[in-house]
Amino acid sequence: MTSTPPWQWARPPGGARGLARAVADCRHRTARRIEGRVDVHGVIHDRGSSRIVESALFLRLLHTRASRERLRHEQEQTTGYLRRSCSGTGWQSLLARAALGRAAQGDRARAAAFLDSFTHFTGVRKRALLETVFALCGLAPYDPRIAALDPPRPGQVATWTRLALLAMRTLHAGATGGAARVPPAGHAELRRLLVSGTRRKVWEGNLLVHLLALHALHTLDPGAPEIRAGIRALASCQNPDGGLPFTESHDLFLTAKAGLALVRAGRAHDRVARMADHVAAAQSPGGGWPYALQVHQCDADSTAVCLELLRAVGPRRYAAHIAAGQAQLRSLAGADGGFPTYRAGNPSEAETTAGALIALGPGLTASDSLARAAANWLIDHQSADGTWPRSWTISESSVIERAVHALTGLPAALAALPAQRTEQALRRAAARLTDTQNADGGWGQTPGTASDPISTARALSGLARLDHWPGTRRAADHGIAWLVAAQLPDGSYPGPPDQVGPRPIPYEFPALADIHALAALAAWRAPDRRRSLSDDLRTVHD
């Protein structure tokens, strides 16, 4: 993906009316494209884009097993993908060269410098993951300190985090002291989780964790049947370009997001109703939702989006699902007032706290101490420049839009309590969005970077809720013209990925850019039809 978009911005002719017509046409094309992805069961299908990390680890695994597995074609395809990806200067290009056995002089030093400079709020655990990936590709030594890491207790972290940590300990222990250094209990737990910890062919749909676990099991038992079955499952996810994605599906999350965008665009009720029925049927026994079907681990972000869809489509029809989902979200609330992504007691995050507030919004009262604490937490964690910390997204505007949605959607009885603080937070958000708009009308992932569809769409959706602040309407009109010009004839919006996982590694499901673009196109109002989007949504909910 190039840093400079392949389109040139041009304002549609015909003044305000011409712009309104162009927006309507774009909205229709993108909606039709998204609708074309929905199957008869109401599910959105999309393939994750290939990524170097998983592809490099897959090739390394094939080198140990390919002669027995007869996967020469898959090996050749993966090799071709990595050859086309190894010329860059980033850390993933180092991995590609190393996996191919073509590491350049100085690549190990570059890998060491990258690890030394790496910082992330998930700390030691995320550095250990990257160090393990580098070690598997021969770019870094194995580390006995990682072998000595204490694994978290079951239920303390996300399921894939526990399996990844067990795999990392096994790999580093085996390499620095032999397989005998791996405690029998750790071996048994690794194998048990790999066999019984998922209902999908790829472990919890997560190719990266499945690959780490297979490499670790190969250290302990090279002939284990789980390795052969795992390689076959991973090979079935290979993309036409020869690479492997991060996850094999995001079907529930994408279906819920797409359904919401289609509702806001006023599209066919029957199709959206099927999507909502599918989402409702996929609710876990505990009340939450995972990002994909048959994944055990639920998360607050997916749960919040699924609740939004059910509430938008049929608050009465799905009343029981909504009540159970909201109860599950409430159970995650931290003592600090914020919400974590996976487990109660994990660190609170801005994006998930905003999502929880949005999902809980209707029905909140002034006496709801949990919602008031969450709103205060969200306001407290805004920076003076108007941004919020990014966690699962790269774009500043993605988190700003979610936070603005949460704060403007609070019921009047609750919003009136911290009114001065809320107004200040919204003023800062509006100023950040208008101040960081590029001259071409779009927004980049961070100030000064090239405009891209997702960052622009998220900024526009945020501005639609801030249209009474100075400069926001002008910025929205300029931005929507950029979004109109950025659309391809088939209704799609190509651009760089915005999601990250494991944080901070980017990954992409191309449908997401179209979904965010449709939401922004639906949120924009022509000057003669403007009213607050939050007012529109309150009318629908009432």
C-alpha positions in Angstrom: 0.0 0.0 0.0 1.5 3.3 -1.0 1.5 6.3 1.3 0.1 8.5 -1.4 -3.5 7.8 -2.4 -3.9 6.9 -6.1 -6.7 9.5 -6.5 -6.8 13.2 -6.9 -9.2 15.3 -4.9 -11.7 17.4 -6.8 -14.8 19.0 -5.5 -18.0 17.8 -7.4 -19.4 20.4 -9.7 -22.7 22.2 -9.1 -22.1 23.8 -5.8 -24.1 22.6 -2.7 -26.7 20.7 -4.8 -24.0 19.0 -6.9 -22.2 17.9 -3.8 -25.5 16.6 -2.3 -26.2 14.6 -5.5 -22.6 13.2 -5.5 -22.9 12.1 -1.9 -26.2 10.4 -2.6 -24.7 8.5 -5.6 -21.6 7.5 -3.6 -23.8 6.3 -0.7 -25.9 4.2 -3.0 -22.8 2.6 -4.7 -21.1 1.8 -1.4 -24.3 0.4 0.1 -24.8 -1.8 -2.9 -21.3 -3.1 -2.6 -21.7 -3.9 1.1 -25.1 -5.5 0.5 -23.4 -7.7 -2.1 -21.2 -9.2 0.6 -24.2 -10.3 2.7 -25.1 -14.0 2.3 -28.6 -15.5 2.6 -28.0 -16.0 6.4 -27.2 -12.3 6.9 -23.4 -12.7 7.3 -20.8 -10.4 5.9 -17.9 -12.3 4.3 -14.5 -10.8 3.8 -10.9 -12.1 3.7 -8.2 -10.6 5.9 -5.3 -9.2 3.9 -2.0 -11.0 4.0 0.6 -10.1 6.5 4.4 -10.7 6.7 4.5 -11.9 10.3 2.1 -14.9 9.9 3.5 -15.7 6.4 7.1 -15.8 7.7 6.2 -18.1 10.6 4.2 -20.3 8.3 7.1 -20.7 5.9 9.5 -21.5 8.8 7.1 -24.2 9.9 6.8 -25.6 6.4 10.5 -25.9 6.2 10.4 -28.4 9.1 7.4 -30.4 7.8 6.9 -29.7 4.1 8.5 -32.9 2.8 6.2 -35.0 4.9 3.1 -32.9 4.4 3.4 -32.5 0.6 2.6 -28.8 0.7 5.1 -27.8 -1.9 2.6 -25.5 -3.7 1.7 -23.7 -0.5 5.5 -23.3 0.3 6.1 -21.9 -3.2 3.2 -19.5 -2.8 4.3 -18.2 0.6 7.9 -17.8 -0.7 6.6 -15.7 -3.6 4.6 -13.5 -1.3 7.6 -12.9 1.0 9.9 -12.2 -1.9 7.6 -9.5 -3.0 7.5 -8.1 0.6 11.2 -8.1 1.6 12.5 -5.0 0.0 11.3 -2.5 2.6 13.2 -1.1 5.6 10.6 -1.9 8.3 10.8 -4.6 10.8 8.4 -6.9 9.0 10.6 -6.7 5.9 13.5 -8.0 8.1 11.3 -10.9 8.9 10.5 -11.6 5.3 14.2 -11.7 4.3 15.1 -13.9 7.3 12.4 -16.4 6.6 13.6 -16.7 3.1 17.2 -17.2 4.2 18.2 -13.9 2.6 18.9 -11.8 5.7 21.1 -8.9 4.7 24.3 -7.9 6.5 23.2 -5.8 9.5 19.6 -7.2 9.6 20.3 -8.7 13.1 21.6 -5.4 14.3 18.5 -3.7 12.9 16.3 -6.2 14.6 18.1 -5.6 17.9 17.7 -1.8 17.5 14.0 -2.1 16.8 13.5 -4.3 19.9 15.6 -1.9 22.0 13.5 1.1 20.9 10.1 -0.7 21.1 7.7 0.7 23.7 4.0 -0.1 24.2 1.6 0.1 27.1 1.3 -3.7 27.1 4.9 -3.7 28.1 7.1 -6.8 28.7 4.5 -9.2 27.2 4.4 -7.5 23.7 8.2 -7.2 23.5 8.5 -10.9 24.4 6.1 -11.7 21.5 8.2 -9.7 19.0 11.4 -11.1 20.3 10.0 -14.7 19.9 9.0 -14.0 16.3 12.4 -12.6 15.6 14.0 -15.6 17.2 11.9 -18.1 15.2 13.2 -16.4 12.0 16.8 -16.3 13.2 17.0 -12.6 13.8 17.4 -12.6 17.6 18.7 -15.1 20.2 16.3 -17.0 22.4 16.0 -15.5 25.9 16.0 -17.4 29.2 14.1 -14.5 30.8 11.1 -15.2 28.6 11.3 -18.9 29.5 11.0 -17.8 33.1 7.9 -15.6 32.6 5.0 -16.6 34.9 2.0 -17.5 32.8 -1.2 -15.7 33.9 -3.9 -17.7 35.6 -6.9 -19.0 33.5 -9.5 -16.2 33.2 -7.0 -13.5 33.9 -6.2 -12.6 30.3 -7.7 -13.3 26.9 -7.6 -16.9 25.8 -5.1 -16.3 23.0 -2.8 -14.3 25.3 -2.5 -17.3 27.6 -1.7 -19.7 24.8 0.8 -17.3 23.2 2.6 -16.9 26.6 2.7 -20.7 27.1 4.1 -21.1 23.6 6.7 -18.4 24.1 7.9 -19.9 27.3 8.2 -23.3 25.7 10.1 -22.0 22.7 12.6 -20.0 24.8 13.0 -22.8 27.4 13.6 -25.4 24.8 16.1 -23.3 22.9 18.1 -22.2 26.0 18.1 -25.4 28.0 16.5 -28.2 25.9 12.9 -29.6 26.0 13.7 -31.0 29.5 13.5 -27.4 30.8 9.8 -27.2 29.9 7.7 -28.1 32.9 5.4 -31.1 32.3 2.4 -29.1 33.4 3.2 -26.4 30.8 3.6 -29.0 28.1 0.2 -30.5 29.0 -1.5 -27.2 29.2 -0.1 -26.1 25.8 -1.4 -29.3 24.2 -4.8 -29.2 26.0 -5.4 -25.6 24.9 -4.4 -26.3 21.4 -6.7 -29.3 21.1 -9.8 -28.3 23.1 -9.5 -24.5 23.5 -11.3 -23.7 20.2 -14.2 -24.7 18.0 -12.7 -23.3 14.8 -10.2 -25.1 12.5 -7.7 -22.3 13.2 -7.3 -21.7 16.9 -9.9 -19.1 17.9 -9.5 -17.8 14.3 -6.1 -16.4 15.3 -3.4 -17.6 12.8 -0.5 -15.9 14.7 -1.2 -17.6 18.0 -1.9 -20.9 16.3 1.5 -20.7 14.5 3.3 -19.9 17.8 1.7 -22.9 19.5 2.6 -25.2 16.6 6.2 -24.1 16.7 6.3 -24.7 20.4 4.7 -28.1 20.1 7.3 -29.0 17.4 10.0 -28.2 20.0 8.5 -30.7 22.4 7.1 -33.4 20.0 8.0 -33.0 16.3 5.7 -35.8 15.3 2.6 -34.6 17.1 -0.5 -35.1 15.0 -1.8 -31.7 16.0 1.1 -30.1 14.0 0.0 -31.8 10.8 -3.7 -30.9 11.4 -2.7 -27.3 12.2 -0.6 -26.8 9.1 -3.5 -28.1 7.0 -5.9 -25.6 8.7 -3.5 -22.7 8.2 -2.9 -23.6 4.6 -6.6 -23.4 4.0 -6.4 -19.7 4.9 -3.7 -18.9 2.4 -4.7 -15.9 0.2 -4.4 -15.7 -3.6 -1.3 -13.6 -3.2 0.4 -16.5 -1.3 0.4 -14.8 2.1 -1.5 -15.5 5.3 -3.7 -13.1 7.3 -3.7 -12.4 11.0 -7.2 -13.9 11.6 -9.4 -16.0 9.3 -12.6 -14.1 9.9 -14.1 -11.1 11.6 -17.6 -12.0 10.5 -19.6 -11.1 13.6 -17.9 -7.7 14.1 -18.1 -6.8 10.4 -21.7 -7.9 10.1 -22.7 -5.7 13.1 -20.8 -2.7 11.8 -22.1 -3.1 8.3 -25.7 -3.6 9.5 -25.4 -0.3 11.5 -24.1 1.6 8.5 -26.9 0.2 6.3 -29.5 1.2 8.9 -28.2 4.7 9.0 -28.1 4.8 5.2 -31.8 3.8 5.1 -31.2 0.6 3.2 -33.5 -2.5 2.8 -35.0 -3.6 6.1 -35.2 -7.3 5.2 -31.5 -7.7 4.6 -30.6 -5.8 7.8 -33.1 -7.8 9.8 -31.4 -11.0 8.7 -28.1 -9.5 9.8 -29.5 -8.7 13.2 -31.0 -12.1 13.6 -27.7 -13.7 12.8 -25.9 -11.5 15.3 -28.5 -12.2 18.0 -28.2 -16.0 17.4 -24.4 -15.8 17.9 -24.6 -14.3 21.4 -22.5 -16.2 23.8 -24.1 -17.8 26.9 -22.5 -15.2 29.1 -24.2 -12.4 27.1 -21.3 -11.0 25.1 -20.1 -11.4 21.6 -16.7 -12.5 20.1 -15.4 -11.0 16.8 -16.2 -14.1 14.8 -18.5 -17.1 15.0 -17.5 -20.0 17.2 -14.7 -18.0 19.0 -14.9 -18.5 22.7 -13.3 -15.2 23.8 -15.8 -12.3 23.9 -14.6 -8.7 23.9 -16.2 -5.4 24.9 -15.8 -3.8 21.5 -17.6 -6.5 19.5 -20.3 -6.7 22.2 -20.9 -3.0 22.1 -21.2 -2.9 18.3 -23.6 -6.0 18.3 -25.7 -4.3 20.9 -25.9 -1.1 18.8 -27.1 -3.1 15.8 -29.8 -5.0 17.8 -31.0 -1.7 19.4 -31.2 0.0 16.0 -33.0 -2.8 14.3 -35.5 -4.1 16.9 -35.2 -3.0 20.5 -38.3 -4.9 21.4 -37.6 -8.0 19.3 -34.1 -8.3 20.8 -34.9 -7.0 24.3 -33.7 -10.2 26.0 -30.4 -10.2 24.0 -29.9 -6.5 24.7 -30.5 -6.9 28.4 -28.0 -9.9 28.6 -25.4 -8.0 26.6 -25.6 -4.9 28.7 -25.3 -6.9 31.9 -22.2 -8.6 30.5 -20.7 -5.2 29.6 -21.5 -3.8 33.1 -19.7 -6.8 34.7 -16.5 -5.6 33.0 -16.5 -2.1 34.5 -13.3 -1.3 36.3 -12.9 0.3 39.8 -11.5 3.3 38.0 -14.7 3.8 36.0 -13.4 2.7 32.6 -13.9 -0.5 30.6 -11.2 -3.1 29.5 -11.3 -5.0 26.3 -11.5 -8.6 27.5 -11.5 -9.3 31.3 -12.7 -7.5 34.4 -9.6 -6.1 36.1 -7.6 -5.6 33.0 -6.5 -2.0 32.2 -9.3 0.3 31.1 -9.1 1.7 27.5 -10.7 4.8 25.9 -12.1 3.1 22.8 -13.8 0.3 24.8 -15.1 2.7 27.5 -16.7 4.9 24.8 -18.2 1.8 23.1 -19.6 0.6 26.4 -21.2 4.0 27.0 -22.8 4.0 23.5 -24.2 0.5 24.1 -25.5 1.3 27.5 -26.8 4.8 26.5 -30.5 4.3 26.0 -32.3 3.9 29.4 -29.5 5.4 31.5 -30.7 7.7 34.3 -29.0 10.4 36.3 -28.7 8.0 39.2 -26.6 5.5 37.1 -23.3 5.7 38.9 -21.6 3.3 36.6 -22.3 5.4 33.5 -21.4 8.6 35.3 -18.1 7.0 36.3 -17.4 5.9 32.7 -18.2 9.3 31.3 -15.9 10.9 33.8 -13.1 8.4 33.1 -13.4 9.1 29.4 -13.2 12.8 29.9 -10.3 12.5 32.3 -8.3 10.5 29.7 -8.6 13.0 26.9 -5.4 14.8 26.2 -5.2 18.6 26.1 -4.8 18.4 22.3 -8.3 16.8 22.0 -7.2 13.2 21.3 -7.6 10.0 23.3 -5.1 7.2 23.6 -5.2 4.8 20.7 -5.2 1.1 21.4 -6.9 -1.0 18.7 -6.7 1.5 15.9 -4.0 3.6 14.3 -6.0 6.6 13.3 -6.5 9.5 15.8 -9.9 10.2 14.4 -11.2 6.6 15.0 -11.0 7.0 18.8 -12.1 10.7 18.7 -15.2 9.7 16.7 -16.1 6.9 19.2 -15.6 9.2 22.2 -17.6 12.0 20.7 -20.4 9.5 19.9 -20.4 8.4 23.5 -20.4 11.9 25.0 -23.0 13.4 22.7 -25.3 10.3 23.0 -25.6 10.5 26.8 -29.2 11.0 27.9 -29.9 14.6 29.0 -30.4 13.6 32.6 -26.9 12.2 32.8 -25.1 14.6 30.5 -26.3 17.6 32.5 -24.3 16.5 35.5 -20.8 17.1 34.2 -22.0 19.6 31.5 -19.1 21.9 31.7 -16.5 19.1 31.5 -18.4 17.4 28.7 -18.6 20.6 26.7 -14.9 21.2 27.1 -14.1 17.7 25.9 -16.2 18.1 22.9 -14.8 21.5 22.1 -11.3 20.1 22.2 -12.3 17.2 20.0 -13.9 19.5 17.4 -10.8 21.7 17.4 -8.5 18.7 16.9 -10.5 17.5 13.9 -10.7 20.9 12.2 -7.1 21.7 13.0 -5.7 18.5 11.6 -7.7 18.3 8.4 -5.4 18.2 5.3 -5.4 20.8 2.6 -7.1 18.3 0.2 -10.0 18.0 2.6 -9.2 14.5 4.0 -7.6 13.3 7.2 -4.5 11.1 7.7 -4.0 8.6 10.5 -2.0 11.2 12.4 -1.4 14.9 11.6 0.8 15.4 8.5 0.2 12.0 7.0 -1.6 11.4 3.7 -5.4 11.5 3.7 -7.0 8.0 3.7 -10.6 6.8 3.6 -11.0 5.3 7.1 -9.4 8.3 8.9 -11.5 10.7 6.8 -14.7 8.7 7.3 -14.2 8.5 11.1 -13.4 12.2 11.3 -16.6 13.0 9.3 -18.7 10.8 11.5 -17.4 12.7 14.5 -18.0 16.1 12.9 -21.6 15.1 12.2 -22.1 15.1 16.0 -20.3 18.3 16.5 -21.9 20.5 13.8 -22.8 23.3 16.2 -19.1 24.0 16.9 -17.2 26.7 14.9 -15.6 25.5 11.7 -17.1 22.0 11.8 -19.6 22.4 9.0 -17.1 23.8 6.6 -14.6 21.1 7.5 -17.4 18.4 7.0 -18.3 19.8 3.5 -14.6 19.9 2.5 -14.1 16.4 3.9 -17.1 14.8 2.3 -16.0 16.1 -1.1 -12.7 14.3 -0.6 -14.5 11.1 0.3 -16.7 11.4 -2.8 -13.6 11.8 -5.0 -11.8 8.9 -3.2 -14.5 6.3 -4.1 -13.6 3.9 -6.9 -16.3 3.1 -9.6 -17.2 -0.2 -7.9 -18.1 1.7 -4.7 -15.0 0.6 -2.7 -12.5 2.7 -0.7 -8.9 1.4 -0.9 -6.5 2.6 1.8 -4.1 1.7 4.6 -5.4 -0.6 7.4 -6.5 1.1 10.6 -6.9 -1.9 13.0 -4.0 -3.4 15.0 -3.6 -6.8 16.6 -1.7 -7.9 18.4 -1.1 -4.3 19.2 0.5 -2.4 17.6 0.8 -4.6 14.4 -1.6 -3.4 11.6 -4.0 -5.8 10.0 -6.8 -5.3 7.4 -10.2 -6.5 6.4 -10.9 -4.4 3.3 -14.7 -4.3 3.9 -14.1 -2.1 6.9 -13.1 0.9 4.9 -16.3 0.6 2.8 -18.4 0.3 6.0 -16.9 3.4 7.7 -17.2 5.3 4.4 -20.9 4.4 4.2 -21.5 5.5 7.8 -19.8 8.9 7.0 -21.8 9.3 3.8 -25.0 8.6 5.7 -24.1 11.0 8.5 -23.4 14.0 6.3 -26.3 16.4 5.8 -26.7 18.9 3.0 -26.7 22.5 4.4 -30.5 22.9 3.9 -31.2 19.6 5.7 -28.8 19.9 8.6 -29.8 18.9 12.1 -27.8 17.2 14.8 -27.1 13.5 14.1 -27.5 12.8 17.8 -31.0 14.4 17.6 -31.9 12.1 14.7 -30.8 9.1 16.6 -32.6 10.1 19.8 -35.7 10.4 17.7 -35.3 6.9 16.3 -34.6 5.5 19.8 -37.6 7.3 21.3 
